[in-house]
Amino acid sequence: MNNPNLAIILGWDTRSAKRHTQAVSKCKDFGFKQIIKNIYIGKLRATEKRELLFGMTKIMNKKTDKIFSSTLCNSCFQMLDPDTKELLPELPDFLIFD
């Protein structure tokens, strides 16, 4: 399994409404679902994760902009509340390779 599915949580902080809108659009392009204002969850392949993070770093390119990304393992995923778990269409493989 060279390219497993990963459960990803992605968040950011920016002062720019334009960059925020671009980041939301990028997340929606990859099928991510919103948890709260700047936090999204989704399922990606490892190669798609690199593509998403590269795109986000191009959007969030100012000194005050911050990006956070985390790959969830099985035990971390089980700690999520049921409403958040429902945002992912099916359970990912939970293999963490970078």
C-alpha positions in Angstrom: 0.0 0.0 0.0 2.2 2.8 -1.3 -0.5 5.5 -1.3 -2.8 5.0 1.7 -5.8 7.0 2.7 -5.1 9.4 5.6 -7.4 11.3 7.9 -6.2 14.9 8.0 -7.1 17.8 10.1 -6.1 21.2 8.6 -6.3 24.6 10.2 -4.9 28.1 9.6 -4.9 31.6 11.0 -4.7 34.7 8.8 -5.6 38.3 9.0 -6.6 38.5 5.3 -10.1 37.7 4.3 -8.9 37.1 0.7 -6.4 34.4 1.8 -9.0 32.9 4.2 -11.5 32.6 1.2 -8.7 31.0 -0.9 -7.9 28.5 1.8 -11.6 27.5 2.2 -11.8 27.0 -1.5 -8.7 24.9 -1.6 -10.1 22.7 1.2 -13.4 22.3 -0.6 -11.5 21.3 -3.8 -10.0 18.4 -1.9 -13.3 17.4 -0.3 -12.6 18.6 3.2 -15.5 19.3 5.6 -15.6 22.2 8.0 -15.5 21.5 11.7 -15.2 25.1 13.0 -14.3 28.4 11.3 -10.7 27.7 10.3 -10.5 23.9 11.0 -11.3 21.3 8.3 -11.2 17.5 8.3 -10.8 15.3 5.3 -9.5 12.1 3.8 -6.6 12.2 1.3 -4.0 10.0 -0.3 -0.4 10.7 0.8 0.4 12.3 -2.6 -2.7 14.5 -2.3 -1.6 15.6 1.2 1.7 17.0 -0.2 -0.2 18.8 -3.0 -2.7 20.3 -0.5 0.0 21.5 1.9 2.1 23.0 -1.0 -1.0 24.9 -2.2 -1.8 26.1 1.3 1.8 27.4 1.9 1.5 29.3 -1.4 -1.8 30.9 -0.1 -0.6 31.6 3.4 2.7 33.3 2.5 2.8 36.2 4.9 4.7 36.4 8.1 1.6 36.5 10.3 -0.1 33.6 8.5 0.0 30.2 10.2 -0.9 26.7 8.9 -1.5 23.5 11.0 -1.8 20.0 9.6 -2.1 16.7 11.5 -2.6 13.2 10.3 -4.9 11.3 12.7 -4.1 7.8 13.8 -6.9 5.3 14.7 -6.9 6.1 18.4 -7.0 9.9 17.8 -9.9 9.4 15.3 -11.8 7.4 17.9 -11.6 10.3 20.4 -13.4 12.7 18.0 -17.1 13.4 18.7 -19.6 11.4 16.6 -20.7 14.5 14.6 -17.1 15.1 13.4 -16.7 11.4 12.6 -19.7 11.6 10.3 -18.0 14.2 8.2 -15.7 11.6 6.7 -17.6 9.3 4.2 -15.8 6.2 5.3 -13.0 5.3 7.7 -9.5 5.9 6.3 -6.7 3.3 6.4 -5.0 5.2 9.3 -1.6 4.4 8.0 0.8 7.3 8.6 3.5 7.6 6.0 5.2 10.8 5.0 
